[in-house]
């Protein structure tokens, strides 16, 4: 074989090895940009996801448009930042929708970005909700841990909000129904207006254990008396 031909074959092999190295490198780098950058440059984009209260479109964090966001990361620091972003997203989304109940088995827009053809896998959804539960921001309602209550305010925070309203509105020492609290004209504009009654009841039980209210059952209805 001539020297020129040997050189050409050698050159082709070098280029091929470089190409394979680049391919392997792309496969290994799943999340090339750190979430640390996202914390200092948080951009948002609007999505046509309204809610039952007629508010504007939900503004997704820009990480939602980044495909690796839907894959649990391996690097510890990146995974920690990813988890923090997902926790914040779940709380903000449920608050915007005014929905405390969340079924993580359902492919809702929260977990599925159809434009990217990406979805957060079931085990990752459970991971996020279990981490929220550790800070009092979520609680499962079934043994399979698929149905969850999400608290954008913890139950302790909800109880304080309710009690502050009762004192400020002069509603202490009077009985009002749970329906009046979440759907009455006197609570329109309050943070707990439209709140899931199950969550409301749990927040009121927190107050009850502190001696600040009493839950009352009457005429197939439920009420509360604040002290």
C-alpha positions in Angstrom: 0.0 0.0 0.0 1.3 3.4 -0.9 2.2 6.0 1.7 -0.5 8.3 0.4 -3.2 5.6 0.7 -2.0 4.7 4.3 -2.2 8.3 5.3 -5.8 8.7 3.9 -7.0 5.5 5.7 -5.4 6.8 8.9 -7.0 10.2 8.5 -10.4 8.6 8.0 -10.0 6.5 11.1 -9.1 9.5 13.2 -12.1 11.4 12.0 -14.4 8.4 12.6 -13.0 8.1 16.2 -13.6 11.8 16.8 -17.2 11.4 15.5 -17.8 8.5 17.8 -16.4 10.4 20.7 -18.8 13.3 20.1 -21.7 10.9 19.9 -20.8 9.2 23.1 -20.3 12.6 24.8 -23.8 13.7 23.7 -25.3 10.5 25.1 -23.6 11.0 28.5 -24.5 14.6 28.9 -28.2 14.6 29.6 -28.4 17.9 31.3 -25.7 20.2 30.0 -26.9 23.4 31.7 -27.0 23.7 35.5 -30.2 24.7 37.2 -28.0 27.1 39.2 -28.1 29.3 36.2 -31.9 29.0 36.1 -32.2 30.4 39.6 -30.6 33.7 38.5 -32.2 34.0 35.1 -35.8 32.7 35.5 -37.8 33.4 32.4 -41.4 32.4 31.9 -43.7 31.8 29.0 -47.5 31.8 28.9 -49.6 28.8 28.1 -53.3 28.7 27.4 -54.1 26.9 30.6 -56.9 28.8 32.4 -58.6 27.9 35.6 -62.2 27.7 36.9 -61.9 31.2 38.4 -61.4 32.8 35.0 -57.9 34.0 35.7 -55.3 34.5 33.0 -53.2 31.8 31.4 -50.7 30.0 33.7 -47.1 31.1 33.2 -44.9 28.1 33.0 -41.3 28.3 34.2 -39.0 28.3 31.2 -37.5 25.0 32.5 -40.8 23.5 31.4 -39.7 24.0 27.8 -36.3 22.3 28.4 -36.6 18.5 27.6 -34.1 17.2 30.3 -36.4 18.8 32.9 -38.6 15.8 32.5 -35.8 13.3 33.2 -34.6 12.8 36.8 -31.0 13.9 36.8 -28.1 11.9 38.1 -25.8 14.7 39.4 -26.7 15.4 43.0 -26.6 19.2 42.8 -28.5 19.4 39.5 -31.1 16.9 40.9 -31.6 19.0 44.0 -32.2 22.1 41.9 -34.5 20.2 39.6 -36.6 19.0 42.5 -36.9 22.5 43.9 -38.2 23.7 40.6 -40.7 20.9 40.2 -42.0 21.4 43.8 -42.5 25.1 43.1 -44.2 24.3 39.8 -46.7 21.9 41.4 -47.7 24.3 44.1 -48.0 27.3 41.7 -50.0 25.2 39.1 -52.4 23.8 41.6 -52.9 27.3 43.2 -53.6 28.8 39.8 -56.1 26.1 39.0 -57.7 26.4 42.4 -57.5 22.7 42.8 -56.2 20.9 45.9 -56.7 17.4 44.5 -54.1 16.0 42.2 -54.0 12.5 40.6 -50.4 11.9 39.6 -51.4 8.9 37.4 -53.2 11.3 35.1 -51.3 12.9 32.2 -52.2 16.4 32.9 -50.4 19.4 31.4 -48.6 19.7 34.7 -46.6 16.6 34.0 -46.9 16.4 30.2 -45.5 18.9 27.6 -47.1 17.8 24.4 -45.1 20.3 22.3 -41.9 18.6 23.4 -43.4 15.1 23.5 -42.0 14.8 27.0 -43.6 13.7 30.3 -42.4 13.2 33.8 -42.4 9.5 34.6 -44.7 8.1 37.3 -41.8 7.4 39.8 -40.6 11.0 39.4 -44.1 12.4 40.0 -44.3 10.3 43.2 -40.8 11.6 44.2 -41.9 15.2 43.9 -45.1 14.7 45.9 -43.4 12.8 48.6 -40.9 15.6 49.0 -43.7 18.1 49.2 -45.3 16.0 51.9 -42.1 16.3 54.0 -42.6 20.1 54.2 -46.4 19.9 54.9 -47.3 20.9 51.3 -49.0 17.6 50.3 -50.6 14.5 51.7 -51.7 11.3 50.0 -55.3 10.2 50.2 -55.0 6.6 49.1 -52.7 3.6 49.8 -51.3 3.6 46.2 -50.2 7.2 46.6 -51.8 8.3 43.4 -54.3 10.7 44.7 -52.9 13.7 46.6 -54.0 16.8 48.3 -51.7 19.7 47.5 -51.4 22.6 49.9 -49.9 25.8 48.4 -50.4 27.0 52.0 -49.6 24.4 54.6 -52.5 23.4 56.9 -51.0 25.5 59.6 -50.8 28.5 57.3 -54.4 27.9 56.2 -55.6 27.8 59.8 -53.9 31.2 60.5 -55.4 32.7 57.4 -58.9 31.5 58.4 -58.6 32.7 61.9 -57.2 36.1 60.9 -60.2 36.5 58.6 -62.6 35.5 61.4 -61.2 38.0 63.8 -60.9 40.8 61.2 -64.4 40.3 59.9 -66.0 40.0 63.4 -67.1 36.5 62.8 -66.0 35.1 66.1 -68.6 33.6 68.4 -71.0 33.1 65.5 -71.6 29.9 63.5 -71.1 29.8 59.8 -71.3 26.8 57.5 -68.2 25.5 55.7 -70.0 26.2 52.4 -70.3 29.9 53.4 -66.6 30.0 54.0 -65.6 28.6 50.6 -68.5 29.8 48.5 -70.3 32.6 50.3 -70.5 36.2 49.2 -68.7 37.4 52.3 -65.5 35.5 51.5 -65.2 36.5 47.8 -61.6 37.7 47.3 -60.3 35.8 50.3 -57.5 33.3 49.7 -59.6 30.4 51.0 -62.6 31.2 48.8 -63.1 28.2 46.5 -60.8 26.0 48.7 -61.5 22.3 48.7 -63.8 21.5 51.7 -61.6 18.6 52.7 -58.6 20.8 53.0 -60.7 23.5 54.8 -61.9 20.9 57.3 -58.4 19.8 58.0 -57.2 23.4 58.5 -60.1 24.0 60.9 -59.2 20.9 62.9 -55.8 22.5 63.4 -57.6 25.5 64.9 -59.9 23.2 66.9 -57.0 21.4 68.6 -55.7 24.9 69.7 -59.0 25.8 71.1 -59.7 28.6 68.6 -62.8 27.1 67.0 -65.3 24.3 67.2 -66.6 22.2 64.3 -70.3 21.7 64.5 -72.6 19.2 62.6 -76.2 20.2 62.1 -79.1 19.4 59.7 -76.9 17.3 57.3 -74.5 20.2 57.2 -71.2 21.3 58.8 -70.4 24.6 60.4 -67.7 26.2 62.5 -67.7 28.6 65.4 -64.5 30.7 65.9 -63.5 31.8 69.4 
